[in-house]
Amino acid sequence: MANQPDAGGPSVPVNRWIQLVAGVICMVMIANLQYGWTYFVDPIDARFHWGRTNIQIAFTIFVATETWLVPVEGWFVDRFGPRIVVMFGGVVASSLPNLYLAAAISGVGAGAVYGTCVGNALKWFADRRGFAAGLTAAGFGAGAAATVYPIISVIRNYGYDRAFLWFGLGQGAVILVLSQLLKAPKPGEAPKPVARRIAQGTRDYRPTEMLQTPLFWTMYVMFVLVAASGLVVTAQVAPIARDYKIARLPVNFLFISSTVLVMAGIVDNILNGLARPTFGWVSDHIGRENTMALVFTCGAGAYWALGTIGNTPAAFIATAGLVYFTWGEIYSLFPALCTDVYGARYATTNAGLLYTAKGAASFLVPAASWLQGATGSWHAVFIVAATTNIAVAITALLIVKPLRAARTVGVAAPPQVVPVAES
């Protein structure tokens, strides 16, 4: 099936689908470093009594190191190819000696894998950029769904430190093997866009050129605001369920019997992963900014619902799942928009620079714990999240769309060969 040509376009090389699948699996292997963290917070606190706010600093350190080094790692990918960078990520992502140091080390490794796999997908799939970036990012979003129960079980029976070690070593080994399959496309190897439904930039911007444009910094602030609200829920979903006093309640959902916390973790991660290719595909057809406005508005409603009616088992699972579904797509929409505007040649580095916004957003996670402690409720936290999502939705339509139009060519322009970096 991979040998069949795209309708109305050139034949699709088999190799790019291998690249996509390998990248997705690598992303699955690093997913627990972020999305499994919430299950460790209270067990660590129970043993050491450091407090949630201090423990969540480790999450901030992980996200900061995962994102802020991606542009450097992307620079290596653009020049030396993805294989060596992902091999490095596989080694480092399995090293977890202690809490804060482990967070920093695992963040560096996860960032090497994440930035490389997304950038590689953007280069191979110029004709389906939103979908390819979304599917790759879906590995990171949904990858933790299958291990929710195993992680909780290992923590409960053997301790959180064993869970860190066993899952880290196993997942790192898989990444080392799959890294051997990855390579960047050579000139002419990636297919041309078959039609231009989305406005594309007329040239490739170097990272230093991109950083001088107002559009980039507008996108950066938007990314920070939306990522912050989602990271708060990602890091705190287990403590939230416990504060609502529903975490251990039995529930039968989708014909599966388990506790509210386990079921929410499975549903959340599946919807988080599903959102990325779904809205990436939607944005390929109706435009990035239109998709952002739609999904961020829905996200605002999801945060409001989680804070006001999400304190019963069914409502918690449903509203938390909707939060994840309307948040995860930022990891497909923003890289695709960045590459649309600034070109594919430096896509890994440029998208990596934009991705550092997630690191900046991570510093608001401990602030959410503080706000919850000061008010005695999660309601204020979710109201702030809903407000920022509405603001970003408006910005996408009223500011980003006109700025992007000034730098791109319209849908009527003929397809062009997208230059790519050599491996």
Secondary structure as UniProt FT lines:
FT   TURN            2..3
FT   TURN            7..8
FT   HELIX           14..35
FT   TURN            36..37
FT   HELIX           38..48
FT   HELIX           52..68
FT   HELIX           70..80
FT   HELIX           82..92
FT   TURN            93..94
FT   HELIX           99..124
FT   HELIX           126..128
FT   HELIX           129..142
FT   TURN            143..144
FT   HELIX           145..147
FT   HELIX           148..158
FT   HELIX           160..178
FT   HELIX           179..181
FT   TURN            187..189
FT   STRAND          200..201
FT   HELIX           207..210
FT   TURN            211..212
FT   HELIX           214..243
FT   TURN            244..245
FT   TURN            247..248
FT   STRAND          250..253
FT   TURN            254..255
FT   STRAND          256..259
FT   HELIX           260..286
FT   HELIX           288..308
FT   TURN            309..311
FT   HELIX           313..325
FT   TURN            326..329
FT   HELIX           330..342
FT   TURN            345..346
FT   HELIX           347..362
FT   TURN            363..364
FT   HELIX           365..375
FT   HELIX           379..395
FT   HELIX           396..400
FT   HELIX           401..405
FT   TURN            406..407
FT   STRAND          408..409
FT   TURN            411..412
//
